[in-house]
Amino acid sequence: MKKAILTTLSAIALSVGAGAAQGVTLNLGHTLAPDSHYQIAGQQLAEKVAERSNGEMKINLFPQSQLGGEVKMIQAARAGALDMFITAQAPMVNTVREYSLFDVPYLFDDLSQANKVLTGPVGRQFMDMLPKYNLVGLGFLSAMERNVFSSRPINGQPDMKGMKLRVMQSPGYVSAYEALGALPTPMAYGDLYLALQQGVVDGGDTSPDQFVMDKFLEVSKFYNITRVHYLPALLIISKSRWDKLSPEQQKILQESADDALAYARDYYKKSYDGSIARMKAEGVTVVDSDLDTLRESTRGVVQSLLKQIPDGEALYKAVQEAK
C-alpha cells in the first residue's frame, strides 16, 4: 500500500509543471497526530504558501505515517518519490552521520537555548549537509526535550541506578543512560504502555507533550525533568523537487517555511507548558531533578561519542560557542 502511494506521488511530481501558470502541488508527510506541532507547522506552511503565491502553490498534508514512517519518507524523498516531510533528527543519522551529534547527552542546557542554536548559523551548517544526499533543509522545528518518566522519583543521579528504562537505541542514548547507572532496555515504543503497566520496565524517556498524548500519565507516577537529550525536528524537501521550482517559488517556499517554523516553535513551547500542567492536574508528580549530578555522570561518555561522529569535535565546539 505504501509503495503504491509513493509511486502515485512520484507520478504526481513528474506530471506537475514547475511553472507558476500550471500551479504546483507538494505533498508533505509526517508521523505525528493532527494536533501535534508537526501538523501545525504543515498547516501554517500551506496557508503561507497559498497566500504568497496567490493560490498557485498548494501543499497537501499527510499526518500519522500515511506516507510511511520517517525512514521510508527519507528514502522516498531522496529518490524523488516524495516531495516533503517532517522528521525527527534520529532517523536522519543513517543518511547523515554528523546528525548523531544531537545524540550526545547534555548538548544543550534548556529548550530555548537548543532552539536558539538550531535557528542560527550552527543550524544552517547542518542544513547545508543535506543537498549531497538529494535533500534540501528548509529549517528546524522546535527541539523536543526528552525527560525520564518513571515508577519512582529521580531527584539526582543515584536514583537512576538500576532503573530499567526504554530509550532510543542509538549509541548516544544508550551510553548516556548506562553512564547514569540505568539499564537501557530495547523495546518497541508501541509496547511501552503495557510494559509500564505490568512493571516490566521502570520508565522511559519522552517529551512532555508525547507523555500526555500517549497516555503514559495513566501508568507512570513521576515525570522527572532530567533534560538528558534534545531531539530536533526538521522540515525537508526533496532536492530533485526543489530544483524543479522556479527561483520565485523557492523564495515563496523558504519564506513561508521560516514563518511556519517560528509559529510551530511557539506552539510547541505552549504545548510543553500545557502538558506539564496537565500532568500535575492528573496526579503525576513532576520532579526537578538535580541536573548537576546527572550531567557530571555523563561527562565521560561525551568524548568517546564525539570520536564516532565525522567532525564531531569541531561540531561540538561550534554548538558550545553558539550557546
Backbone hydrogen bonds, N-H to C=O, Kabsch-Sander energy under -0.5 kcal/mol:
donor,donor_aa,acceptor,acceptor_aa,energy
5,I,1,M,-2.2
6,L,2,K,-2.5
7,T,3,K,-2.4
8,T,4,A,-2.2
9,L,5,I,-2.5
10,S,6,L,-2.1
11,A,7,T,-2.1
12,I,8,T,-2.4
13,A,9,L,-2.7
14,L,10,S,-1.9
15,S,11,A,-1.9
16,V,12,I,-2.1
17,G,15,S,-0.5
22,Q,19,G,-0.8
23,G,19,G,-1.1
24,V,56,E,-2.7
26,L,58,K,-2.9
28,L,60,N,-3.1
29,G,84,M,-2.0
30,H,62,F,-2.0
36,S,33,A,-1.8
40,I,36,S,-2.0
41,A,37,H,-2.1
42,G,38,Y,-2.2
43,Q,39,Q,-2.9
44,Q,40,I,-2.5
45,L,41,A,-2.4
46,A,42,G,-2.6
47,E,43,Q,-2.3
48,K,44,Q,-2.7
49,V,45,L,-2.7
50,A,46,A,-2.2
51,E,47,E,-2.3
52,R,48,K,-2.8
53,S,49,V,-2.0
54,N,51,E,-1.0
55,G,50,A,-2.8
56,E,53,S,-1.5
58,K,24,V,-3.2
60,N,26,L,-2.7
62,F,28,L,-2.5
64,Q,32,L,-2.2
65,S,30,H,-2.1
66,Q,63,P,-1.3
68,G,65,S,-1.7
73,M,69,G,-2.2
74,I,70,E,-2.5
75,Q,71,V,-2.2
76,A,72,K,-2.5
77,A,73,M,-2.6
78,R,74,I,-2.3
79,A,75,Q,-1.7
80,G,77,A,-1.0
81,A,76,A,-2.7
82,L,76,A,-0.9
84,M,27,N,-2.3
85,F,236,I,-2.3
86,I,29,G,-2.0
87,T,234,L,-1.9
89,Q,232,P,-2.5
92,M,89,Q,-1.8
93,V,89,Q,-0.6
93,V,90,A,-1.5
95,T,92,M,-1.1
96,V,92,M,-3.1
97,R,95,T,-0.6
99,Y,96,V,-2.0
100,S,97,R,-1.8
101,L,98,E,-1.8
102,F,99,Y,-1.5
103,D,100,S,-1.8
104,V,101,L,-1.8
106,Y,228,V,-2.9
107,L,104,V,-0.9
114,A,110,D,-2.2
115,N,111,L,-2.4
116,K,112,S,-2.1
117,V,113,Q,-2.3
118,L,114,A,-2.4
119,T,115,N,-1.8
120,G,117,V,-1.2
123,G,117,V,-1.3
124,R,120,G,-1.9
125,Q,121,P,-2.0
126,F,122,V,-1.6
127,M,123,G,-1.9
128,D,124,R,-2.4
129,M,126,F,-0.8
130,L,127,M,-1.7
133,Y,130,L,-2.6
134,N,131,P,-2.2
135,L,130,L,-1.2
136,V,237,I,-2.7
137,G,127,M,-0.5
138,L,235,L,-2.9
139,G,235,L,-0.9
141,L,233,A,-2.6
144,M,231,L,-2.2
145,E,143,A,-0.6
146,R,144,M,-0.5
146,R,229,H,-2.5
147,N,145,E,-0.6
147,N,206,T,-2.3
148,V,224,N,-1.0
149,F,147,N,-0.5
149,F,204,G,-2.4
150,S,222,F,-2.5
151,S,202,D,-1.4
155,N,153,P,-0.6
159,D,156,G,-1.3
160,M,157,Q,-1.9
161,K,157,Q,-0.6
161,K,158,P,-0.9
162,G,181,G,-3.1
163,M,160,M,-2.1
165,L,163,M,-0.8
165,L,183,L,-1.5
166,R,203,G,-2.4
167,V,165,L,-0.7
170,S,168,M,-1.5
174,V,170,S,-2.7
175,S,171,P,-2.6
176,A,172,G,-1.6
177,Y,173,Y,-2.3
178,E,174,V,-2.1
179,A,175,S,-2.2
180,L,176,A,-1.4
181,G,178,E,-1.4
182,A,177,Y,-2.3
183,L,163,M,-3.8
185,T,165,L,-3.2
191,D,188,A,-1.7
192,L,189,Y,-1.4
195,A,191,D,-1.9
196,L,192,L,-2.4
197,Q,193,Y,-2.2
198,Q,194,L,-2.2
199,G,195,A,-0.5
199,G,196,L,-0.7
200,V,195,A,-2.3
201,V,195,A,-1.0
202,D,164,K,-2.4
203,G,164,K,-1.4
204,G,149,F,-1.8
205,D,166,R,-1.3
206,T,147,N,-2.3
211,F,207,S,-2.4
212,V,208,P,-1.8
213,M,209,D,-3.0
214,D,210,Q,-2.7
215,K,212,V,-1.6
216,F,211,F,-1.8
217,L,211,F,-0.8
218,E,215,K,-1.6
219,V,216,F,-1.4
220,S,216,F,-1.1
222,F,150,S,-2.0
223,Y,285,T,-2.5
224,N,148,V,-3.1
224,N,222,F,-0.5
225,I,223,Y,-0.5
225,I,287,V,-3.5
226,T,224,N,-1.6
228,V,146,R,-0.7
229,H,146,R,-0.9
231,L,144,M,-2.7
234,L,87,T,-2.9
235,L,139,G,-2.7
236,I,85,F,-2.7
236,I,234,L,-0.5
237,I,136,V,-2.6
238,S,83,D,-3.1
239,K,134,N,-2.0
242,W,238,S,-2.6
243,D,239,K,-2.8
244,K,241,R,-0.8
245,L,241,R,-0.6
245,L,242,W,-1.3
246,S,18,A,-0.6
250,Q,246,S,-2.7
251,K,247,P,-2.2
252,I,248,E,-2.3
253,L,249,Q,-2.6
254,Q,250,Q,-2.7
255,E,251,K,-2.5
256,S,252,I,-2.2
257,A,253,L,-2.3
258,D,254,Q,-2.4
259,D,255,E,-1.8
260,A,256,S,-2.7
261,L,257,A,-2.9
262,A,258,D,-1.7
263,Y,259,D,-2.1
264,A,260,A,-2.4
265,R,261,L,-2.1
266,D,262,A,-1.8
267,Y,263,Y,-2.2
268,Y,264,A,-2.5
269,K,265,R,-1.9
270,K,266,D,-2.1
271,S,267,Y,-2.4
272,Y,268,Y,-3.0
273,D,269,K,-2.5
274,G,270,K,-2.7
275,S,271,S,-2.4
276,I,272,Y,-2.1
277,A,273,D,-2.0
278,R,274,G,-2.2
279,M,275,S,-2.5
280,K,276,I,-2.0
281,A,277,A,-2.1
282,E,278,R,-1.8
283,G,280,K,-1.3
284,V,279,M,-2.5
285,T,221,K,-2.7
286,V,284,V,-0.6
287,V,223,Y,-2.3
287,V,285,T,-0.7
289,S,225,I,-0.7
289,S,287,V,-1.2
290,D,155,N,-2.8
291,L,289,S,-1.2
294,L,290,D,-1.3
295,R,291,L,-3.2
296,E,292,D,-2.3
297,S,293,T,-1.3
298,T,294,L,-1.1
298,T,295,R,-0.6
299,R,295,R,-0.8
299,R,296,E,-0.6
301,V,298,T,-1.3
302,V,298,T,-0.8
302,V,299,R,-0.7
303,Q,299,R,-0.6
304,S,300,G,-0.6
305,L,301,V,-2.0
306,L,302,V,-2.4
307,K,303,Q,-1.6
308,Q,305,L,-1.4
309,I,306,L,-1.2
312,G,309,I,-2.4
315,L,311,D,-2.6
316,Y,312,G,-2.6
317,K,313,E,-2.3
318,A,314,A,-2.1
319,V,315,L,-2.0
320,Q,316,Y,-2.3
321,E,317,K,-2.4
322,A,318,A,-1.1
323,K,319,V,-0.8
323,K,320,Q,-0.7
